[in-house]
Amino acid sequence: MNLIDRYIFKQFLWNFILVVGGLLSLYILIDFFEKIDNFTEKGKTVGYALQFFMLKTPDIYFQVSPVCILLAGIITLGILNQNKEAIALNAGGISFVRIIIPITLSSLIITMATMAMSQWILPTTSTRANEIWEGEIRNRQTEGIIRNKNVFFHGKEGIYTFSNSNDHTVLKNFLYTSWDEDRNLTLFISAETASFDKRWTLVNGIKKTKTPTSDFSIINFDTLTLDLNESPADFFTPTFRPGEHSISELWTRTSDGLGRSPAMLLDLHSRLSFIFLGIPLLLFAIPITTHIHHKWKRDLTVAIPFSCALAFMVWGIWSALQAMAKLSIISPLAGSWCVHILASIIAFIWIGRQNSHGA
């Protein structure tokens, strides 16, 4: 790394720290005043609330990191243009592409650091922050227990078991068992699916009921309607939150025995694509910033608000594609990476043209 690379890298890193510090402070300040009343109502101290927001900081950073990379790169390039340093470098025979290489590499290094944080730090802090907010502040305690991708719930008279899923309107692989005081089985119901609308409706299963003679009557059914003491609203289990799982755990979810469902793949690719979103954003914004400098002789006053608008536009497109992937309109890969590929191709073409013109 030569002197110019080190200079640009230091400028980018310092600008990145300033942008991250500013956005984190603003985000936490707004969130603090929105939620502090919830903590005081539960008798929690301000110090405990600050502990919660400290635990939330990695998650907040994760959410703003692509925009921080974008703004840090634009500010760095804008300062180089404003101080005539870019012109001096061009006059010394250093091309436009050579100038932006250390900026791009710096953004890649920060992106990899963000990925490392997402692997080793974010799962722990997000889990604890969610436990505080959901369990201690909102009093949403877990009633069900998740084991080996199944949910177990102990009701008033029996135990419910079904496959863990974000969709609790239709429970798959449904089992219900009840026992007497001597722990003898009195009722066993197994169904392919179960749904609830004032009463339980079970599809494709078997019902085994203990008779007064201690035998069992067995009924095979296509559809069975019956009343049980609990409804799906009682089976509160923590919703699967990708932020509480490391990247390796998300990868494992796509490779295990239940493997490679579109929802699982989307969780993984959504995390990875969001981490890398800052790089195509920056590459796309660099030629725009240079064009603004040459046309209007303005850098930061125009480039920063324009970059923010660009970030919101790209984020909106990315979110729309994610929604389409969730609805299975497009594949998880397309929903997660289309924006990156398209923005990078346009950016490379535009940068190449500016470089050939000596921009």
N, C-alpha and C positions, 0 to 999 in steps of 0.2 A: 504494500500500500504506500503510494508516494505522498508527497506533501499535500497536493491538491485533494486527493481522495480523503486524507485524514481531516483536512479542513472542512470539506463538504459533509463528511460523516458527523463531525462534531456539531456542525450547524444543524443538521437534521435531528440528531439526538437531543440537542438542547431544545429545539422547537417542539419536538415530540413531547418532551417532559412538560413543557409549559402548557401545551394544548391538553394533555392528559390531566394535568393538575387543575386546569381551569374547568374542564368539562366535568370531572369527578366532583369538584367542589360544588359546582352549580347543581348537579344531579342530586348529590347527597343532601344539600341544603334544602332543596324543594321537597325531597322525600322525607326528610327529618320533620319538617313542619306539618306535613300531611299525616304522619304516623305517630308523632309524639303523644298526641291525645290518647291513642289506643294503649300506649304503654302506661301512662299515668292512671288511666281508668282501671287497669289491672294491678295497680299498686307497684309498678316497676319503677326503678330509679332512672334518672337521666343517664347515669353511667352504664346501666344495663342496656338502655336504648342505643347508646354510642357503641357498645360492644356488638349489637346487632348490625349497625351500619358498617362497622369495620368488617364484619363477616360478609356483608353484601358488596363490599368494594371490589373484590375480584370479579364478581358477576357483572357489576356496572362497567368495569373496565372492559370486560369481554364484549359487552354490547356496543361500546363506543370506540373500540380499537380500530375498526376500519376507517371511521371518520377521522380519528386522530392521525392515522398514517397519511391519509389524503391531505389534511390540513398542514401537517408538518412538512410534507414534500412541497406543497404549493408555497408555503411561507419561505422555505429554504430557497426555492427557485426564484421567488419574487424578490427576495433580498439580494440574490446574486445579480438579478437584472437591475434592481434599483440602484445598487452601488456600482454599476457598470463593470462588475467583475466578470459576468458572462461575456460581455463584449471583449474584455481584455483577454480572456481565455481563448475566444474565437480568433482574435488577432494573433495569438501565439501559436495558432495551428491546431488547437484542441477543438474537436468537432462537438456539435450539440449532443450527439449520442454519447460521446465520452464524458460529457459533463453530467448527464443524468444517470450514468451507470452507478456511481456511488450512492445516489439517492435511491435507486431501485434496489441495490444490494442492502442498503440500510433498512428499507421497508421489509425486505425478505427476512433479515435477521430478527427484526422485531416480531414479525409474523410467526417465526419459529419459536420465539420466546413465549408468545401468546399461546401457541399450541402446547408447549411444555406446561404452562400454567393450567391450561384446560385439562391436561392429563393428571397432574399431581396436586394442584392446589384447589381449583374450582370445585371438584366434587365434594371435598370435605367442608369447605366454607359454605357452599350452597345448601348442603344437607342440614348443617347446624342452623343456618339462618332460617330455613323453611320450618325446622322443628320449633324454633322460637316463635315465629310468626303464626304458623298454623296451629301448633299445640298449646303454647303458653298465652298467646295474645288472643287468637280467635277461638280457642277452646275446641278445635276440631281434632279430637283424639282418635287415634286409630283403633277401630274395633276388630277389623279383620286381620288375619295374619297371612302373609305371603310366604309360601315355601314351594320351591321347585316349580315356579310359574303357576301355582294354584293358590286360590284364596280359600281360607278356612275361617268360618264364622260360627261361634257358639251362641245359638239362640236360646230361648226360654226352655224349649223342650227337645231340641235336636241340634245337630251340627250340619251346616251347609258347606259344600265344597263345589267350586267351579273354576274354570280356567281364568287366569288373570287377563284382563283386557281393559282398555280405556273405555270401551263401550259396555255399559252395564244395563242397557235396555234388553239385550238378549244374552243370557248367560249360557255358555257352552260347557259341555261335559258336566252337567249338573248332577250332584248327589245330595241326598238328604237322609240322615239316619237319626233315629231317636232310640233312647234306652230307658229301661225302668230303673227303679231304685237299686236293684241288685245287679245293674249293669248288663242286663240281658237285652238283646236287640228286640225292639218292638215294631219298628217300621224302617224299611229301606226302600228308597226311591232313586232310580237312576234314569236320567233322560239325556237325550242328545242336546237339546236346547230347552231353556226355560225363560219365560217372559212374564211380566206382571202388569195387570191392568185391573185393579181392585181385587182380582183373584189370580192365583198362579195358573199358568197354562204350560204344560209340559208336553214335549213332542218326542216321539220315538223312544220309548223306554220300558222299564219294568218296575212294578210295584210289589213289594213283598211285605205282607202284614202278618203279625203274630196273632194266632187264633186263641180262644179260651183254652183249648186243649194243648197249648204250647207248640202246635204245629205252625206252619206258615202257608198262607194262601198267596199264590203268585199270579199276577196279572200282567200280561204284555199289552201295551197300549200304543196306539198311534198318536192320540191326543188325550191328555188327562187334565181336567180342571179341578183344583182343590184349594182349600184354605189352609194357610200356615200362619204362624204367629208373626213372622217377620216379612218385610218387603225389601227390595233392592236398596231402598233409601237407608236401611239400617246397616248395610254392608259397607260402611265407609272404610276405604283403604286408600293409602296415599296414591294419587295419580302419578304415573311414571313421568318423571321429569328428567329429560336428557341432561340438563345441567348438573344433576346430582351424580352423574356417571362419567367416568373417564372415557377417553377416546377408545382405549383398549377394551373397556367393558361394552361400549356401543358396538365395537367390531365383533366381540364375542356373541352379542345378541343376534347378529346377522349370520353367524356361523354355527350355532348350536343346533340341537335336534329339531327345534321349531322353525329353523332357519329361513332367512332371506325373504321374509315377507316384505312387501313394499313399504309398510309403515316403519319397520325396523331399519331398512336401508335408508329411508328418508331421514330418520333420526341421525344416523351416522354422517351422511353426505351433507345434511343441513349444517351440522356443527363444523365440519371441515370447510365447506364452501364459505361459511360466514367468516371463519378465521382468515381465509385467503382473500376475502372481498376487497380489502384495502389496497392490494397490489394492482388489480385491474382498474380500480377507481383512480389511483394515482397515475398510472400510465395513460389513462384516458384524459385526465385533467392537465397533464404536463404540456402537450401541444396546444391546448386551449389557452393556458396561461401565457405561453410564448406568443401565441397569436394576439392576445389582448395587449401584451407589452409592445409589439411591433405596430399594432394598428392605433391604439389609443395612448400609448406611452404610460399606461397605468398598470400597476401590478397588484398589490395587495388590496387596494380599495375596491377593485372589481373582481379580482380572481377569488378572493376568500368567499364573498357571498355567492358568487357563481358556483364555486366548488361545493358549497353547502347545498345549494339547489340541486346540483348534479348528484350529490350523495343521496339526497332524499328521493330523487327520481329513480336512480338505480336500485336503491333499497326497496322502493315500491314495486318495481318490476320483479326483483328477486322474490319478494314476499308473495306477489301474485302467482309466480311460477311455483312457489312452495305450496300454495293453496291448491293449484291445479294438480300437483303431484299427490297431495293428500286425497284428492277426489279421484285419483287414478286416471286423470285425463292425459297426463304425460308421465314418463318414468321418473323415478327419484333422481337418476343421474342428470336427465335433461332439466328438471326443475331446479337442481342445485348448481349446475355448472354452465348453463347456457349463457348467462350474463357475463361470466368470467371470460368465456371463449370469444364471444362477440365483441366485448369491450376491448379485449387485448388485441384482436385482429385489427379493429379500427384504429386503435392507438398506434400499433406498429406501422401501419401504412402511413398514418399522418406524421409520425415522428420521422419516418424515412424520407418523406417529402420535404419536411422542414430541414432535415440534415443535408439533403442534396442541394437545397437552396442556401445553405450556409446560415440557417437560422440559429 
